[in-house]
């Protein structure tokens, strides 16, 4: 199952979409709402699963912090406000601002890769649990983690594609 999630994440990451559309921004907003509604899972007394849950929580918080900044840069780059109204007084984002955000997104991508690899260990540890009370809690936590990783993976792919597009646009000679 872990290999399927990793393959889906890599496939989604490899299909690069140039630019962002309002539909993509709206999808991102919906994903962020779901990410913000992820609730912290109770401790399972299995260290690998508890560590995985903590990493997912911190990654979800960072993702929820990055996306509004990214959306702000997008609207500023097209000369609109968040309501879609054209505003000629909006200051376009600088390459330095976008590059700084790209470093956070890159760190987010690395965190998600570590979480994905830790998911396999957590699944094995959950399956190896003999205590039926711990087993149900552990399996629930692993299933929660799989769903959270899929959601965070989609949002991270969007963030990577969006920031790459912005950097490319800002790096062209006509936009400096």
Secondary structure, DSSP 8 states (H G I E B T S, - for coil): -HHHHHHHHHHHHHS--SS--HHHHHHHHHHHHHHHT-------S-HHHHHHHHHHHHHHHHHHHHHHHHHHHHHHHTTB-TTS-B-TT-----HHHHHHHHHHHHHHHHHHHHHHHHHHHHHHHHHH---HHHHHHHHHHHHHHHHHHHHHHHHHHHHHHHHHHHHHHHHSGGG-
